[in-house]
Each structure stands twice: as C-alpha cells, then as structure tokens.
C-alpha cells in the first residue's frame, strides 16, 4: 500500500521532501499559500542555502537539527547533483556571537569567530565597525534547485 502524504509549503524544503517521498513510492500532495511555483517565494531559484542552525526560529530549529543527517546523505560526496557543503557567514555583535556559540556547540556544529580586521573576508564584506564580529558556521549546504 502506498502511503498518502500531504506536504504544506512548496519552498525548497517542501519540494525536496515531496521529491524524496515520491522516490520512495509515496503518493504526495504539495500545498502552498501561493501558486506553485510562486515567483514571489524566495526559495525558487537556481540555488538556495540550507542552514542547520536557525537561532531565531524556535519551530524550524528542531526540524533542521533532526533533518541534518538526511541532508548530509542527500548531498553525499563532492560530485553530488543536489548541492555541496559550504559555510554560513554572519556579521554579529558580542551578545549574538555568544548566543550562536552556545547554539552551535549544543548542535555539535563547527564554527569560527574572527575579528573584522583579522579577516580578508571582513575586508571584502566591508565590515568597518569595531564592535562587530564575523561568525562563520560549518552548517550550510548550497542546494541546486
């Protein structure tokens, strides 16, 4: 018997979930508030960044953490057609940096914090404020949409 699955939200996560379920012979219905594809939806493009750490979204964070192993298996090796592993970059203040440090440590995700003047990336991003830090997380995947 084929399972019937309804997926709410036709962004990159919903579409990839629907694709994975369909490949396992499930019957999938995909619903979205707008048209599919929705030209106003930001996740319809040639490439999207998926992060494992969502510090400002209490509902998405557990889902992202739970799906981490799935995304790693989906991306697989270097020559994956789904995307590749990459890093996320945030320009943050000290308080946000401490919060992110705790979150990344609790999720066992690698990260690096750099002073703006010590980083070539900081110069390229034009970070001139001395009270800002560059937080680099090893938690991202660039998906080929």
Buried (B, 14 or more C-beta within 10 A) or exposed (E): EEEEBEBEBBBBBBBBBBBEBEEEEEEBEBEBEEEEEBEEBEBBEEEBBBBBBBBEEEEEBEEBBEBBEEBEEBBEEEEBEBBBBBBBBBBBEEEBBEBBEEBBEEBEBEBEBBEBEEBEBBEEBEBEEEEBBBBBBBBBBBBEB
